[in-house]
Amino acid sequence: MDNDEGTPRRLRALPSRLTNQAALAANRIVDRALAEAGVRRYHYALLAASEEYGPSSQAALGRRTGIDRSDMVATVNDLAARRLLKRAPDPEDRRRNIVSITAEGRRELTHLDGLLAAAQEEFLAPLGAADRRILTDLLTRLADHHGGRHD
């Protein structure tokens, strides 16, 4: 976080700027953790959504994760090549693919959960348990108010 004396007081007092700086730090920490496993945030999001919601169309997964259609195709292709997801024609509409997580994908997701838990710990290190709960609640309320996707 930017707390040097050279930063103008007005900037240090803007919640939007502080939130952005914290988000940049969080993204760096998370990206570094996921890179240890050779994946990116989109990979994790797809595995998590597939595990939670079960077999789904690529379009439904895109809506649930906020991943753009063009990025979705590349990410599904990558995860399918790694045998973490499988893709099959939808029996009701053969023009559409149904994506589901594999057993190997579930094992990888568990591994990634551990990496992300450590990343969250690193990011939230200066905060105690109560402050972490409060921060999460406040961020959830802001995201809900502004229509952000956080689920």
NORRALIN-V193374 format. One record per pair of residues at least 24 apart in sequence whose ideal C-beta (glycine too) atoms are under 6 Angstrom apart, sorted by the first residue. I is the first residue (numbers start at 1). J is the second residue. Records with the same first field share a line. If there is no record, write none. Layout:
# NORRALIN-V193374
I=J  J
This chain:
# NORRALIN-V193374
26=123
29=119  122  123
30=119
33=115  119
37=112
42=67  75
44=112
46=75
47=105  109
50=101
51=101  109
55=98  100
57=96
58=97  99
66=149
84=108
